[in-house]
């Protein structure tokens, strides 16, 4: 053990001593264990920051307090992102808590803030692992658009494989016909069977590839937890609704919903109960809407409802009241009853604006006005 002079704290130190015979003294040097460990962490951090694979592959890492250890975006390194909202959720907190709870690591799907190529938001699935010795969590992931592109590439390879095989067989048949006329019928019969079997195999492979692609596209536009539309799908639907409203001279309503005091449920009962609560809320919300409407999750406890083909404000008021009444009954999770109130803000196209992004912001603004006034109600946006 060794005691530092500046703070009188004892800690381990590793040293090397050698006797200097002429003076009959020992000469030595050493370094504290904490200093060695800090240097090791710095070297590992450098390796993580500079590690790249494929076109977009990189390693991200955060300490337990949310400080960025490694990221492809240099501006993030050293920055504390613990309280940073990423598409409506405290993403770094989710990564840290998830890694600590799952010692073998876990997978997380989310909308990433940064795609190394497009520099835009993109849906991503990452694998995250806890490093308790360092007090870090590290992870890496793939982007869904890249996965779909890979499947499309595989599909083209299958088609080309069939073309090449067919061409080779035709050439072989022509050569055989030149030298073997008598058994030609037999050869053609067998080749026909072979080609049919080979074609069916390729068709099945292609069908499986297309099904995988459809499933990925579905997941790309679906919130993983609630199975409602996600942010990407909501924006596409709203754009579609607005185009139709312009053509048919009707209205579209945007309802921004926030679950009052949901954070208390997460903090008191844990994320598992919180997730089940959100799933049950999503199921109830979907059941109260018309088939033409769309419900989705922006992230965290924030949801969006898009009301299509609206003729007047009274129609909107009726639907919003119906949503409000539908959630007066407690939500039951694992034999526990949880009361729920909703704060909702409403904006109308084209009455409030004809801009998609502004329409959502106006509904958000109206919802926050409700929050300030006591929660549990709804309000229409007013400029």
N, C-alpha and C positions, 0 to 999 in steps of 0.2 A: 504494500500500500504506500501511497505517496500523497502528501498534503500540499495543495497549492498555497503559495504565500499570500496571494491576493484575496482569497475568500475562505481559507482554512477548511476547505472541503477535501475529504480523503477519497481517493479513487485509485483504481489499479493502474500500474504503469509497467510497460515492458522495456527492459533495458539490456545492454550488453556491457560486461565488465572484463577487463584484461589487466593482469598485473604487469607493471613496468618495473622490471627487475633492478635496473641501475639505481633507481631512487626508492625502491621497495614500497611503491604505492600502487593503488588500483585506479585505472582510468576507465571511465564509462560514459555512456549516453543512453537516452531512452525517450519514449513517447507515451503519453497517457492513453489508456484504452479508449476513452471517449474521442480523443483526437484521431486515432486510427480509424475508428468507426465512422466518424464524420467524413474522413477522406475517402473511405470505401464507398460511402453513399454518394459522394460527389462524382466519383469515377463511374459508378453504375448509372447515375443520372445522365452523365455525358453519353454513355452507351445507348441508353433508352432514347434520348433526344435525337441521336443521329441514326438510329436503326430504321431502315426502310425495307419494304418488300413489295413486290409487284408494282402496280402503278400508283396505288393510293394507300398501301399498307403502312401503318406506323403504330407505335406504342404510346398510349397515354397513361399517366400516373398522377395520383393525388395523395396527399397525406391525410390523416384522419381529421384534420381541421379544414380541409378543402383547398389547401394551397396546391397550385399546379406544379408538379414535379417534371412532367414530360408531356409535350403536345407538339403536333406538327405546326400549329400556329404559334409562332415565336412570341406574339404579344401576350399569350396566355401564361407562359412560363413565369413562375414566381407570383402570379396573381391569385388572390383568394376568391374562389367562386362558390363558396359554401351557400351563400344566400342568393345566388344568381338564379333567376327564373328562366328556364329554357322551355319555351312553348308551354307555359302554364304549370311546370313542375320543377321542384328543386332537384335537378338531375344529379348533381354531384353528391347531395345527401343520399339519394336513392342508390347511387353506385357504392358509396362507402358502407351504408347500412346493409345492403344486399351482400356485399363481399364478406362482411364480418359474420353475417348469419349463415352463409353457405361456405363452409371451409374448403369445399372442393371447387369453388367458383360457381358462377351462375351466368345465364344469358339475359341480356336486357335489350328490348327493342324500343327505339325512341327516334325522334326527329333531331338529328345532329345539327348543331349550329353552323358547321363548316365542312364542306366537301373540298378536298385538296385541289380538285380540277375545276369544278364549276364555281367555287367560292360561295356557294349558296347553301341553304338548308337542304337536308336530304335524309330520307328514312334509312336507318342503320340498325344492324343487330351486332352487339358486342359481347364478348366473353370477358368477365371481370373476375380477378382473383385477389384475395387478401395476402399481404406480406407483413404479418404481425411483427417479424423481427425488425423491420424498418419503420413500421407504423404507416405503411403505404397500401394503396390498392392500385393494381395495374390492369390494363386491358387492351384489347385490340378488336377490330370488327370489320364487317363488310357492308357495303351499301347495296340496297335492294335493286337499284337501277342497274348496277354492275352485274348482279346475279341474273337479272332478266336478260341482259345483253349476252351473258355467257350461255344461257339456254338457247337464245336465238342463233347464236353461233353454232351450237351443237346441232340444232335443227338443220342448218344449212349444210353442215358436214355430213349429216345422215343422207340428205338429198343428193349431195355430190358423190357420196359413197355408192349409192344405188346407181347413179348415172355411169360412174366409172366401171362398176361391176357388170352392168348391162353391156357397155361398149366392149369390154374384154371378152365377154361370153359370145357376143355376135362375131367378133374377129375370130375367136376359136372355132365357132361353128362353120364359118366360111372356109377356114383352112381345112377342117375335117371333111367338108363337102367336096373339096377339090381332090382329096386323096381317098376318101371312103364314101362312095356313092351308095353302095348297097345298104349299109346299116344306117343311112341318114334318117329314115323315119324313126328308128329306135332312139337315135341320139336326140332328135328333136323332141320326142315324147318325154324323155327323161329331163331334158333341159327346160321344157315347159313346166314340168312339175317343180323343178328346182327354182326356176324364176318366180313361180307363183308363191312357193314357200318363202323365198327370200324377200319378195315384195311384201308379203303379209307380216313378216318379222319387222321390216323397216317401217311399215305403216303403224304397227303397234308401238314401236319405239317413238315414232313421230307423235302418235296420239298421247303417249305418256309425257313426252316433252311439252306438248301443248297444254296438257292438264296441269303440269307443274307451273307453266307460265301463267295460266289463268289463276291458279291458287296464289301465286306470288303477287299478281296484280291486285287480287282481292285483298290480300294482307297489306299491300302497299297503301290501300285506301281505307283500312279498317283499324280502329283503335284496338290494340291487343287485349286490353283488360275487359272493356265493356262490349266489344263487338259492334259498337256504333261507328258511324263515319268518323274519320280522324280529320285533322286540320286540313290536309291536302284535299281530301274528298269534299269537305264542307265548302271550301272556296270554289271548287269546280261546280258543285251543285248550285251554289248561289249565283254563279256566273250564268249557268243554264237557266235558272228561274228568272233572272233579270232579262235575259234575251227574249224569253217567251212573254214576259210581262210587257216589254216594249212593243212587241208585235201585236199582242191581244188587248193592249190598253187596260191592263189590270195592275194590281199591286202585289208586292212581296213584303212580308214582315220578317224581321230578324229579332229573335228573342234571346238575350244573353242571360244565362242562369248561373248563379253562384250558390253553392250549398252552404248555408250559414253554419258556422261553428264546426265544420267538418274536421278542421285541424285538431280540435279537442278529442275527437274519436280516435284519430291516428295516434295522438300522443298518449292517451289513457289506455287504449286497448290494443295498440299495435297495428302494423301495416296489413296483416292478414285480415283482421276484422274490417279495416278501412277499405281494402280491396273488395271484400264481399259486399260491403255497404254500397260502394259505387256500382257494382254489378247489378244489385237489386234495384237501385235507383234508375239505372239505364233501362232495365226491363220494364219498370212501371212507366217511365217517361215514354218509351216507344209505344206502349199499349194504349196510351191516351190520345195519340196523334192520328191524323188521317193518313191514309196510304200515300197520298201525294206529297205529304210533308217530309222533312228530313231532320233527324236528330243526330248530333255528333258531340264528341268530347274534344275540347281544345287542349286539355291537359289539366292535371291536378283535379280540383273540384269545380272546374269551369266547363259549362256545356253551352251548346248553341242549338237553337231550334229554328228552322227555316220554314215559314208558312207560305206555300205556293198558292197561286190563283186566288188572291184575296180581293174582294170587291170594295170593302169599306172597313173603317176602323172598328165598327161594332163586331164584325166577324172576328177580328184579331182579339178584341177584348174578351169575347166569349171563350176562345181557345185558351188564352192565358189564364182566365179565371178557372177553367176546367183543370188546367195543370196545377194551379194553386190548391184547389179543393182536393185533388187526387192525392196530394202528399200530406194531408192533415193527419192521416193514419200513420202511426209509428212504423218504422222499418224494423223487421225482426231478423236478427242475425244470431245463430247459435243460441237460441232461447233467451236472447237479450233484446229488449225493445229500445229502439233509438228514435227519439222525436226528431223531426226535420222541418225546418222552414227554408223557404227559397227567397232570394232577392233576385228580381228580374227586371231587366231593362229592355225596352222595345223601340226599334226604329223601323221606318216604313219607306220602301221604294215606291214611287219616286218622290213622295211628299217631302222627305227629309233631305235626300241626296240621291244622285244617280251613280255615285262612285262606290264600288264594291267595298273597298277597304274602309272608307269613311263610314259606310253604313254600319259595319261591325263596330267601329270605334264609338259611334253614337249610341248604339245599344249598350256597349260597355260603360259609357259615361252615365247613361240613365240608370244602369244597375248600381253603380257606385254612389249615385245620389240617394238611392234607396238604402244602401248600407249606412250612409251617414245619418239618415233620418230614423234608423231603428230596425232595419232588416225586415224580412218576412212579408214583403209586399212587392208590387210591380209598378213601373212608371213608364210612360211614353217619353221619348226624347223630345226636348224643346230647346230650341236655340236661344 
